[in-house]
Amino acid sequence: MIRPSLLLLLPVLLLMRPLEAGAFLRFGKKAKPEEAAPTQEVEKTPRLRVGSFGGSSGTSAREALIKELTRSRAFDLVLDGDGGPAFQISGDSVGGRVTGRLRDSGGKQLFERTYAAPGLDENLQALSDDLIYSITGKPGLATSRIAFVSNQSGSKQIYLCNTDGGQIQQVTRHRHGAVSPVLSPDASLMAYTSYRSGFPMVMLMDLGGGMERVVTDTPGSNFGAAFAPDSRHLAMVMSFLGNPEIFVSDLATNSAGCLTETIGVPSSPAWSPDGGRVVFSNDEGDGPQLYILDFGSEKSAGGVERWPTGYRYATDPAWSPDGDQIAFTARSGGGWLVALKKLPSGPVRVIQRGARHPSWSPNGRYLIYVQNGDLYRHDLVTGARKTLVSQFGEISEPRWAH
C-alpha cells in the first residue's frame, strides 16, 4: 500500500506530469523480500470439535453454529465422541447473546469472546468468522456483504445483500441512477458513481450512518472507483486534465495524484492485495486491454505494462485476495465470458461463458458474477455454482467486500 510518508506528496503530484508523479510514488517504497520458490502443498482441513453451549439459548445456538460452520466448508467438524485431536469451540448463550471459547488440540485457550448484537444469528455469524480466521488465517464469509446494481426500481440503483443473496437492502435512491459500487475492506464505506449532477461523479457513503459526500469537486467526469487495501485511498478515473487518466485520491485530504499517461480511455482500476500495483483496462481504439501499473521499489523501477490475456477485448479486472490471479471479463465469439489468469504469465482458465463482472470472495474460494441479469456464486474448487439473486430486475457490477 502507499506508505504514510507519501500522503504528504499527493497534493504535490497534482502539479506534476504523470511520469514524474509515478517516480515519486516509486521513491522510498520498501522492496519486497525475496521469496523462496513455491512448493506444491496439500492443504489439510483443520478439525474442529463443537462442544456444549450452556445457557437458556445454548442448545439452539450450538445447532445454528454447526449449520453456519458446515456452510463455510472451512472445517472437518467433530460433533460426537473423541475422534482424535482437534480444536474445540464451546460457550454459552442467553437471550441471543453468545460467548465463545476456542481451545487448541492441547487444551490451550486461544480466545474467549462475547457477541452482543441484537440477533442470535448475527452473533453466531461473527463467531463463525472469528473461528475461521483464528484457525486458518483466512477471512470468513458469514458477515461479509455484496454490493450490486439493479434496475428493479425503474432506474439503476445500488443494493446490498449477504453472501447467500438474502437480506437485500437498497442503499441509493438517486433520480438519475447510481452504478459501479465498491466496498471498503471493512465494508464500512461504499464508493460509487452517481449521475445526479448530469455528469458521472464518485460519491462516498458511510454505510453505518448513511452520510454521503462527493470525493472530489474537480471539473469533468470522475468514475470507476476502487479502494486501496488501506481503505484510505481510492483509485479512480478523472478527466479534469483533459484525457481521462487513473488517479489516486486521498480520502482524508481530498488531494489526488495522476498515475497514468495514456492515449486511450482507461477504466476499471483494481488494486493488488499488497497495494503495490493497480490493474486497469485501457481502450486505445481497438478494444480494451488490461495493463498493470507497478509503483516500483528500490529493486524495481516500476511502470506500466500491457498484461496480455489472449483476448482482443478484456475488461473488469479483479485481483485475487492472495495476489496470484486476476479475474476479468472478455469477449469471445460474440459472447461474454469470465476468465482467470495466473500472474505473471500463466494459462487462462475460462470460468463461465455468458457471464460478466467477476468479483472475488474474501477467502479467494469463490467468484461472483452476473449472467442473464442474475447474480451467481461460483465455487472455484468444486466448480459448483449457486444462484444468489434472480428475478430482481437486471443485475450488474457485483462487488464482494474484502
WOKAPE-V393623 format. One record per pair of residues at least 12 apart in sequence whose C-alpha atoms are under 8 Angstrom apart, sorted by the first residue. I is the first residue (numbers start at 1). J is the second residue. D is the distance in whole Angstrom. If there is no record, write none. Layout:
i-><I & I>
j-><J & J>
d-><D & D>
This chain:
i-><1 & 1 & 1 & 1 & 1 & 1 & 2 & 2 & 2 & 2 & 3 & 6 & 7 & 9 & 10 & 10 & 10 & 10 & 11 & 11 & 11 & 12 & 13 & 13 & 13 & 14 & 14 & 14 & 14 & 17 & 18 & 18 & 18 & 18 & 19 & 19 & 19 & 21 & 21 & 21 & 22 & 22 & 22 & 22 & 22 & 25 & 25 & 26 & 26 & 26 & 26 & 26 & 26 & 27 & 27 & 27 & 28 & 28 & 29 & 29 & 29 & 30 & 30 & 31 & 31 & 31 & 31 & 32 & 45 & 45 & 45 & 46 & 46 & 46 & 46 & 46 & 46 & 46 & 47 & 47 & 47 & 47 & 47 & 47 & 47 & 48 & 48 & 48 & 48 & 48 & 48 & 48 & 48 & 49 & 49 & 49 & 49 & 49 & 49 & 49 & 50 & 50 & 50 & 50 & 50 & 50 & 50 & 50 & 51 & 51 & 51 & 51 & 51 & 52 & 52 & 53 & 53 & 53 & 53 & 54 & 54 & 54 & 55 & 55 & 55 & 56 & 56 & 56 & 57 & 57 & 57 & 57 & 57 & 58 & 58 & 58 & 58 & 61 & 61 & 61 & 61 & 61 & 64 & 64 & 65 & 65 & 65 & 68 & 68 & 68 & 68 & 69 & 72 & 72 & 72 & 74 & 85 & 85 & 86 & 86 & 87 & 87 & 87 & 87 & 88 & 88 & 88 & 88 & 89 & 89 & 89 & 90 & 95 & 96 & 96 & 96 & 96 & 96 & 97 & 97 & 97 & 97 & 97 & 97 & 97 & 97 & 98 & 98 & 98 & 98 & 98 & 98 & 99 & 99 & 99 & 99 & 100 & 100 & 100 & 100 & 101 & 102 & 115 & 122 & 125 & 125 & 126 & 126 & 128 & 128 & 129 & 129 & 129 & 138 & 139 & 139 & 140 & 140 & 141 & 141 & 141 & 141 & 142 & 142 & 143 & 143 & 144 & 144 & 144 & 144 & 144 & 144 & 145 & 145 & 145 & 145 & 145 & 145 & 145 & 146 & 146 & 146 & 146 & 146 & 146 & 146 & 146 & 147 & 147 & 147 & 147 & 147 & 147 & 147 & 147 & 147 & 147 & 148 & 148 & 148 & 148 & 148 & 148 & 148 & 149 & 149 & 149 & 149 & 149 & 149 & 149 & 149 & 150 & 150 & 150 & 150 & 150 & 151 & 151 & 151 & 152 & 152 & 152 & 153 & 155 & 155 & 155 & 156 & 156 & 156 & 157 & 157 & 157 & 157 & 157 & 157 & 157 & 157 & 158 & 158 & 158 & 158 & 158 & 158 & 159 & 159 & 163 & 164 & 165 & 165 & 166 & 166 & 174 & 174 & 174 & 175 & 176 & 176 & 176 & 176 & 177 & 177 & 177 & 178 & 178 & 178 & 178 & 179 & 179 & 179 & 179 & 180 & 180 & 180 & 180 & 180 & 181 & 181 & 181 & 181 & 181 & 182 & 182 & 182 & 182 & 182 & 182 & 183 & 183 & 183 & 183 & 183 & 184 & 184 & 184 & 184 & 185 & 185 & 185 & 185 & 185 & 185 & 186 & 186 & 187 & 187 & 187 & 188 & 188 & 188 & 189 & 189 & 189 & 189 & 190 & 190 & 190 & 190 & 191 & 191 & 191 & 191 & 191 & 191 & 192 & 192 & 192 & 192 & 193 & 193 & 193 & 193 & 199 & 199 & 200 & 200 & 200 & 201 & 201 & 201 & 201 & 202 & 202 & 202 & 202 & 202 & 202 & 202 & 203 & 215 & 215 & 216 & 218 & 219 & 219 & 220 & 220 & 220 & 221 & 221 & 221 & 221 & 222 & 222 & 222 & 222 & 223 & 223 & 223 & 224 & 224 & 224 & 224 & 224 & 225 & 225 & 225 & 226 & 226 & 226 & 226 & 227 & 227 & 228 & 228 & 229 & 229 & 229 & 229 & 230 & 232 & 232 & 232 & 233 & 233 & 233 & 233 & 234 & 234 & 234 & 234 & 235 & 235 & 235 & 235 & 235 & 236 & 236 & 236 & 236 & 236 & 237 & 237 & 243 & 243 & 243 & 244 & 244 & 245 & 245 & 245 & 245 & 245 & 245 & 245 & 246 & 246 & 246 & 246 & 246 & 246 & 247 & 247 & 260 & 263 & 264 & 264 & 264 & 264 & 265 & 265 & 265 & 266 & 266 & 266 & 266 & 267 & 267 & 267 & 268 & 268 & 268 & 268 & 268 & 269 & 269 & 270 & 270 & 270 & 271 & 272 & 272 & 272 & 272 & 273 & 273 & 273 & 273 & 273 & 274 & 276 & 276 & 276 & 277 & 277 & 277 & 277 & 278 & 278 & 278 & 279 & 279 & 279 & 279 & 279 & 280 & 280 & 280 & 280 & 281 & 281 & 281 & 281 & 286 & 287 & 287 & 287 & 288 & 288 & 288 & 288 & 289 & 289 & 289 & 289 & 289 & 289 & 289 & 290 & 290 & 290 & 290 & 290 & 290 & 290 & 291 & 291 & 291 & 291 & 292 & 292 & 292 & 292 & 293 & 309 & 309 & 311 & 311 & 311 & 312 & 312 & 313 & 313 & 314 & 314 & 314 & 314 & 315 & 315 & 315 & 316 & 316 & 316 & 316 & 317 & 317 & 318 & 318 & 318 & 319 & 320 & 320 & 321 & 321 & 321 & 321 & 321 & 321 & 322 & 324 & 324 & 325 & 325 & 325 & 325 & 326 & 326 & 326 & 326 & 327 & 327 & 327 & 327 & 327 & 328 & 328 & 328 & 329 & 329 & 329 & 329 & 330 & 335 & 335 & 336 & 336 & 336 & 336 & 337 & 337 & 337 & 337 & 337 & 337 & 337 & 338 & 338 & 338 & 338 & 338 & 338 & 338 & 338 & 338 & 338 & 339 & 339 & 354 & 354 & 355 & 355 & 355 & 355 & 356 & 356 & 356 & 357 & 357 & 357 & 357 & 357 & 358 & 358 & 358 & 359 & 359 & 359 & 360 & 360 & 361 & 361 & 361 & 362 & 362 & 362 & 365 & 365 & 365 & 366 & 366 & 366 & 367 & 367 & 368 & 368 & 368 & 369 & 369 & 370 & 370 & 370 & 370 & 372 & 373 & 373 & 373 & 373 & 373 & 374 & 374 & 374 & 374 & 374 & 374 & 374 & 374 & 375 & 375 & 375 & 375 & 375 & 375 & 375 & 376 & 376>
j-><228 & 229 & 230 & 274 & 275 & 276 & 25 & 29 & 275 & 276 & 29 & 25 & 250 & 24 & 250 & 255 & 256 & 257 & 255 & 256 & 257 & 257 & 256 & 257 & 258 & 255 & 256 & 257 & 258 & 258 & 258 & 259 & 260 & 261 & 259 & 260 & 261 & 257 & 258 & 259 & 258 & 259 & 260 & 295 & 303 & 295 & 296 & 295 & 296 & 297 & 298 & 301 & 302 & 296 & 297 & 298 & 297 & 298 & 296 & 297 & 298 & 297 & 298 & 297 & 298 & 299 & 300 & 297 & 74 & 75 & 76 & 74 & 75 & 76 & 86 & 87 & 135 & 136 & 75 & 76 & 77 & 78 & 85 & 86 & 87 & 75 & 76 & 77 & 78 & 86 & 87 & 88 & 89 & 77 & 78 & 79 & 86 & 87 & 88 & 89 & 62 & 66 & 77 & 78 & 79 & 88 & 89 & 90 & 79 & 88 & 89 & 90 & 91 & 90 & 91 & 90 & 91 & 92 & 93 & 91 & 92 & 93 & 92 & 93 & 94 & 93 & 94 & 95 & 92 & 93 & 94 & 95 & 96 & 91 & 92 & 93 & 94 & 93 & 96 & 98 & 120 & 124 & 121 & 124 & 124 & 125 & 128 & 124 & 125 & 128 & 142 & 128 & 140 & 141 & 142 & 132 & 105 & 106 & 104 & 105 & 102 & 103 & 104 & 105 & 102 & 103 & 104 & 105 & 101 & 102 & 103 & 102 & 120 & 116 & 118 & 119 & 120 & 123 & 114 & 115 & 116 & 117 & 118 & 119 & 120 & 123 & 114 & 115 & 116 & 120 & 123 & 124 & 112 & 113 & 114 & 115 & 112 & 113 & 114 & 127 & 113 & 131 & 127 & 143 & 142 & 143 & 142 & 143 & 140 & 142 & 141 & 142 & 143 & 363 & 362 & 363 & 362 & 363 & 163 & 361 & 362 & 363 & 162 & 163 & 162 & 163 & 162 & 163 & 187 & 400 & 401 & 402 & 160 & 161 & 162 & 163 & 187 & 400 & 401 & 160 & 161 & 162 & 163 & 398 & 399 & 400 & 401 & 159 & 160 & 161 & 181 & 182 & 183 & 398 & 399 & 400 & 401 & 160 & 181 & 395 & 396 & 397 & 398 & 399 & 178 & 179 & 180 & 181 & 395 & 396 & 397 & 398 & 392 & 393 & 394 & 395 & 396 & 393 & 394 & 395 & 392 & 393 & 394 & 393 & 175 & 176 & 177 & 177 & 178 & 179 & 170 & 171 & 172 & 173 & 174 & 177 & 178 & 179 & 170 & 171 & 172 & 178 & 179 & 181 & 171 & 172 & 388 & 388 & 388 & 389 & 388 & 389 & 194 & 195 & 196 & 196 & 194 & 195 & 196 & 198 & 194 & 195 & 196 & 192 & 193 & 194 & 195 & 192 & 193 & 194 & 397 & 192 & 193 & 224 & 225 & 397 & 193 & 225 & 397 & 398 & 399 & 225 & 226 & 227 & 399 & 400 & 401 & 227 & 399 & 400 & 401 & 402 & 227 & 231 & 401 & 402 & 227 & 229 & 230 & 231 & 401 & 402 & 401 & 402 & 207 & 401 & 402 & 206 & 207 & 208 & 204 & 205 & 206 & 207 & 204 & 205 & 206 & 207 & 203 & 204 & 205 & 225 & 226 & 227 & 204 & 223 & 224 & 225 & 222 & 223 & 224 & 225 & 220 & 221 & 221 & 222 & 223 & 214 & 221 & 222 & 223 & 214 & 215 & 216 & 222 & 223 & 224 & 225 & 215 & 251 & 254 & 254 & 240 & 239 & 240 & 238 & 239 & 240 & 237 & 238 & 239 & 240 & 236 & 237 & 238 & 239 & 236 & 237 & 238 & 236 & 237 & 267 & 268 & 269 & 237 & 268 & 269 & 268 & 269 & 270 & 271 & 270 & 271 & 271 & 275 & 271 & 273 & 274 & 275 & 275 & 250 & 251 & 252 & 248 & 249 & 250 & 251 & 248 & 249 & 250 & 251 & 247 & 248 & 249 & 269 & 270 & 248 & 249 & 267 & 268 & 269 & 266 & 267 & 262 & 263 & 265 & 265 & 266 & 258 & 259 & 260 & 261 & 262 & 265 & 266 & 258 & 259 & 260 & 266 & 267 & 269 & 259 & 260 & 304 & 284 & 282 & 283 & 284 & 285 & 282 & 283 & 284 & 280 & 281 & 282 & 283 & 280 & 281 & 282 & 280 & 281 & 315 & 316 & 317 & 281 & 317 & 317 & 318 & 319 & 319 & 319 & 320 & 321 & 323 & 319 & 320 & 321 & 322 & 323 & 323 & 294 & 295 & 296 & 292 & 293 & 294 & 295 & 292 & 293 & 294 & 291 & 292 & 293 & 317 & 319 & 292 & 315 & 316 & 317 & 314 & 315 & 316 & 317 & 312 & 312 & 313 & 314 & 312 & 313 & 314 & 315 & 306 & 307 & 308 & 312 & 313 & 314 & 315 & 306 & 307 & 308 & 309 & 314 & 315 & 317 & 304 & 305 & 306 & 307 & 304 & 305 & 306 & 307 & 305 & 341 & 348 & 330 & 331 & 332 & 330 & 331 & 330 & 331 & 328 & 329 & 330 & 331 & 328 & 329 & 330 & 328 & 329 & 357 & 358 & 329 & 358 & 358 & 359 & 360 & 360 & 360 & 364 & 360 & 361 & 362 & 363 & 364 & 402 & 364 & 342 & 343 & 340 & 341 & 342 & 343 & 340 & 341 & 342 & 343 & 339 & 340 & 341 & 358 & 359 & 340 & 357 & 358 & 355 & 356 & 357 & 358 & 356 & 353 & 354 & 353 & 354 & 355 & 356 & 350 & 351 & 352 & 353 & 354 & 355 & 356 & 350 & 351 & 352 & 353 & 354 & 355 & 356 & 357 & 358 & 369 & 351 & 352 & 371 & 372 & 369 & 370 & 371 & 372 & 369 & 370 & 371 & 369 & 370 & 396 & 397 & 398 & 370 & 398 & 399 & 398 & 399 & 400 & 399 & 400 & 400 & 401 & 402 & 400 & 401 & 402 & 379 & 380 & 381 & 378 & 379 & 380 & 379 & 380 & 398 & 399 & 400 & 397 & 398 & 395 & 396 & 397 & 398 & 394 & 390 & 393 & 394 & 395 & 396 & 387 & 388 & 389 & 390 & 391 & 392 & 394 & 395 & 387 & 388 & 389 & 390 & 395 & 396 & 398 & 388 & 389>
d-><7 & 7 & 7 & 6 & 4 & 6 & 8 & 8 & 7 & 7 & 7 & 7 & 7 & 8 & 7 & 6 & 6 & 5 & 5 & 6 & 7 & 8 & 7 & 5 & 7 & 8 & 6 & 5 & 7 & 8 & 5 & 6 & 6 & 6 & 7 & 7 & 7 & 7 & 7 & 7 & 8 & 6 & 8 & 7 & 8 & 6 & 8 & 5 & 5 & 6 & 8 & 7 & 7 & 8 & 7 & 8 & 7 & 7 & 7 & 5 & 7 & 6 & 7 & 5 & 6 & 6 & 8 & 8 & 7 & 6 & 6 & 8 & 5 & 6 & 8 & 8 & 8 & 8 & 6 & 5 & 6 & 7 & 8 & 5 & 6 & 6 & 6 & 5 & 6 & 5 & 5 & 6 & 7 & 6 & 4 & 6 & 6 & 6 & 5 & 6 & 8 & 7 & 7 & 6 & 6 & 6 & 5 & 6 & 7 & 7 & 6 & 5 & 8 & 5 & 7 & 6 & 5 & 5 & 7 & 6 & 4 & 6 & 5 & 5 & 5 & 7 & 5 & 7 & 8 & 5 & 5 & 6 & 7 & 8 & 6 & 5 & 7 & 7 & 8 & 8 & 7 & 7 & 8 & 7 & 6 & 8 & 7 & 8 & 7 & 7 & 8 & 6 & 8 & 7 & 8 & 7 & 5 & 8 & 7 & 5 & 7 & 6 & 4 & 5 & 6 & 5 & 6 & 7 & 6 & 5 & 7 & 7 & 8 & 8 & 7 & 6 & 4 & 8 & 7 & 6 & 5 & 7 & 8 & 8 & 7 & 7 & 6 & 5 & 7 & 7 & 6 & 7 & 7 & 6 & 4 & 6 & 6 & 5 & 6 & 7 & 7 & 8 & 8 & 8 & 5 & 6 & 7 & 6 & 7 & 7 & 7 & 6 & 7 & 6 & 6 & 6 & 8 & 7 & 7 & 8 & 7 & 8 & 8 & 7 & 7 & 8 & 7 & 7 & 8 & 8 & 6 & 8 & 7 & 6 & 5 & 6 & 7 & 6 & 6 & 6 & 5 & 6 & 7 & 7 & 6 & 4 & 6 & 6 & 4 & 7 & 6 & 7 & 7 & 6 & 5 & 6 & 8 & 6 & 7 & 7 & 6 & 6 & 4 & 6 & 8 & 6 & 7 & 8 & 6 & 5 & 6 & 7 & 7 & 6 & 5 & 4 & 6 & 5 & 6 & 7 & 6 & 4 & 7 & 8 & 8 & 7 & 6 & 5 & 6 & 7 & 7 & 8 & 6 & 6 & 7 & 6 & 5 & 7 & 6 & 6 & 6 & 6 & 7 & 7 & 5 & 7 & 8 & 6 & 4 & 5 & 8 & 8 & 8 & 8 & 7 & 7 & 8 & 6 & 5 & 8 & 6 & 6 & 7 & 7 & 6 & 5 & 7 & 6 & 5 & 7 & 8 & 5 & 6 & 6 & 8 & 6 & 7 & 8 & 7 & 8 & 7 & 7 & 6 & 7 & 6 & 8 & 8 & 7 & 7 & 7 & 5 & 8 & 6 & 6 & 6 & 7 & 8 & 7 & 8 & 6 & 6 & 4 & 7 & 7 & 8 & 6 & 8 & 6 & 5 & 6 & 7 & 6 & 5 & 6 & 6 & 5 & 7 & 7 & 6 & 4 & 6 & 6 & 8 & 8 & 7 & 8 & 7 & 7 & 8 & 6 & 7 & 8 & 8 & 6 & 5 & 6 & 6 & 7 & 6 & 5 & 6 & 6 & 6 & 7 & 6 & 6 & 8 & 7 & 6 & 7 & 7 & 6 & 6 & 8 & 5 & 7 & 5 & 5 & 8 & 6 & 5 & 7 & 7 & 6 & 5 & 7 & 6 & 5 & 7 & 5 & 6 & 6 & 6 & 7 & 7 & 8 & 7 & 8 & 6 & 6 & 7 & 8 & 7 & 6 & 6 & 7 & 6 & 7 & 6 & 8 & 6 & 6 & 7 & 6 & 5 & 5 & 6 & 5 & 5 & 7 & 7 & 6 & 4 & 6 & 6 & 8 & 6 & 8 & 8 & 8 & 7 & 7 & 6 & 8 & 8 & 8 & 6 & 7 & 7 & 7 & 6 & 7 & 7 & 7 & 6 & 6 & 6 & 6 & 7 & 8 & 8 & 5 & 7 & 8 & 6 & 6 & 5 & 4 & 7 & 5 & 5 & 7 & 7 & 6 & 4 & 6 & 6 & 5 & 6 & 5 & 6 & 7 & 6 & 7 & 7 & 7 & 7 & 6 & 7 & 7 & 6 & 8 & 8 & 6 & 7 & 8 & 6 & 7 & 6 & 8 & 6 & 6 & 7 & 7 & 5 & 5 & 6 & 6 & 5 & 7 & 6 & 4 & 6 & 7 & 8 & 6 & 8 & 8 & 7 & 7 & 5 & 7 & 7 & 8 & 6 & 5 & 8 & 7 & 5 & 6 & 6 & 7 & 8 & 8 & 7 & 6 & 5 & 7 & 6 & 5 & 7 & 8 & 6 & 7 & 8 & 7 & 6 & 4 & 5 & 6 & 6 & 6 & 6 & 7 & 7 & 7 & 7 & 7 & 7 & 8 & 7 & 5 & 6 & 7 & 6 & 4 & 7 & 6 & 5 & 6 & 5 & 6 & 6 & 7 & 7 & 8 & 7 & 6 & 7 & 8 & 6 & 6 & 7 & 8 & 6 & 7 & 6 & 8 & 7 & 6 & 6 & 7 & 6 & 4 & 6 & 6 & 6 & 7 & 7 & 6 & 4 & 7 & 6 & 8 & 7 & 7 & 6 & 8 & 5 & 6 & 7 & 8 & 8 & 6 & 6 & 5 & 6 & 6 & 7 & 8 & 6 & 4 & 5 & 5 & 6 & 6 & 6 & 5 & 6 & 8 & 6 & 6 & 8 & 7 & 8 & 5 & 7 & 6 & 8 & 6 & 6 & 4 & 8 & 6 & 5 & 7 & 5 & 6 & 7 & 5 & 7 & 8 & 7 & 8 & 7 & 6 & 6 & 8 & 6 & 6 & 8 & 7 & 7 & 7 & 5 & 6 & 6 & 7 & 5 & 5 & 6 & 7 & 7 & 7 & 8 & 8 & 8 & 7 & 7 & 6 & 8 & 7 & 8 & 8 & 7 & 4 & 5 & 7 & 7 & 8 & 6 & 5 & 7 & 8 & 7 & 6 & 6 & 5 & 5 & 7 & 7 & 8 & 8 & 5 & 7>
